[in-house]
Amino acid sequence: MTSTPFGVRLRRAMDEHGPLCVGVDPHRALVESWGLPYDASGLERFARSCVEAFAGEVAVVKPQSAFFEVFGSRGLAVLERLLADLREAGTLTILDAKRGDIGSTMDAYAAAYVGPDAPSPGDALTVNPYLGYGALRSTVELARSTGRGVFVLALTSNPEGANVQHAVGERGTVAASMVAGAAADNAAAAAEGRLGDVGLVVGATVGSAVRDLGLDLLAANAPILAPGYGSQGAGAADVAVVFGDAAGNVLANSSRGVLRHGPDVAALRAAARRDAEELALALRR
Ligand SMILES: O=c1ccn([C@@H]2O[C@H](COP(=O)(O)O)[C@@H](O)[C@H]2O)c(=O)[nH]1
């Protein structure tokens, strides 16, 4: 819990380290390629190497909850420790758990992940707005009250997402309604001249969709988490083209693209630095 808003802390971190978020996605193949057993003990050593490699070195680390949940309570304990170690090192985290439900259930998810007594808090949480942007209200409010943020899925990096996210409803496309929701929630921050705390997830792989759907990402004053850079095929130049005038608010994520350089900690760190520099050059504001 902190009194400095998430958007302010994220902007500082990106200015200092470049616009890269490293994902901690312990896929079975990766864990085994690091010479580790694919069990809770291997997971723990994998996570520890990530802390050693990335703490204090990159703007943000994004653990993917699914790969920890696989191991039940022992996996969740590793996730909690990973988040705590990064927090202690002063490195921002986004917990990628993509929570989304009716409002009353979201209250519990909000308490679990962004509340003052959250057992495994990150600095921000990814949320799924498929039950409607309004269902995220309590999560947005609680996150802001603890200096945390949320990232709302808007245009995801997978090809199947377009079928839902490009669909046209009463007030335009589904994606546009998410951007409008974030813009409204970030308006007060914009008036203060700072980046908002309600981020959007927009894949670096979406091609011309941001333009085609007329999404004004810059006006949303939202941090933009852009997965798809690296293993999913988007390069830094693609990120610059996809986001245009909003490129300065983009935090590109790479998980496997960096992690494949492990288990050597120096090699992991060097890979992250190369990507952060490449992105900073391409997205220069
Ligand atoms: O639209 C989305 C939203 C989230 N993700 C997540 O990001 C990482 C990407 O991993 P890579 O290894 O860099 O492909 C992963 O955790 C996804 O669940 C996404 O890819 N697209």
PDBQT file of the ligand as one rigid body, heavy atoms in Angstrom, charges set to zero:
ROOT
HETATM    1  O1  LIG A 301      -3.782 -10.061 -24.771  1.00  0.00    +0.000 OA
HETATM    2  C1  LIG A 301      -3.032 -10.658 -24.009  1.00  0.00    +0.000 A 
HETATM    3  C2  LIG A 301      -3.127 -10.561 -22.641  1.00  0.00    +0.000 A 
HETATM    4  C3  LIG A 301      -2.211 -11.203 -21.864  1.00  0.00    +0.000 A 
HETATM    5  N1  LIG A 301      -1.234 -11.948 -22.399  1.00  0.00    +0.000 N 
HETATM    6  C4  LIG A 301      -0.254 -12.595 -21.483  1.00  0.00    +0.000 C 
HETATM    7  O2  LIG A 301       1.041 -12.018 -21.708  1.00  0.00    +0.000 OA
HETATM    8  C5  LIG A 301       2.038 -13.023 -21.674  1.00  0.00    +0.000 C 
HETATM    9  C6  LIG A 301       2.696 -13.156 -23.024  1.00  0.00    +0.000 C 
HETATM   10  O3  LIG A 301       3.735 -14.112 -23.002  1.00  0.00    +0.000 OA
HETATM   11  P1  LIG A 301       4.809 -14.273 -24.197  1.00  0.00    +0.000 P 
HETATM   12  O4  LIG A 301       5.607 -15.453 -23.773  1.00  0.00    +0.000 OA
HETATM   13  O5  LIG A 301       5.610 -13.014 -24.283  1.00  0.00    +0.000 OA
HETATM   14  O6  LIG A 301       4.015 -14.541 -25.433  1.00  0.00    +0.000 OA
HETATM   15  C7  LIG A 301       1.332 -14.302 -21.212  1.00  0.00    +0.000 C 
HETATM   16  O7  LIG A 301       1.376 -14.349 -19.799  1.00  0.00    +0.000 OA
HETATM   17  C8  LIG A 301      -0.096 -14.088 -21.654  1.00  0.00    +0.000 C 
HETATM   18  O8  LIG A 301      -1.030 -14.785 -20.860  1.00  0.00    +0.000 OA
HETATM   19  C9  LIG A 301      -1.124 -12.058 -23.760  1.00  0.00    +0.000 A 
HETATM   20  O9  LIG A 301      -0.227 -12.719 -24.317  1.00  0.00    +0.000 OA
HETATM   21  N2  LIG A 301      -2.042 -11.396 -24.540  1.00  0.00    +0.000 N 
ENDROOT
TORSDOF 0
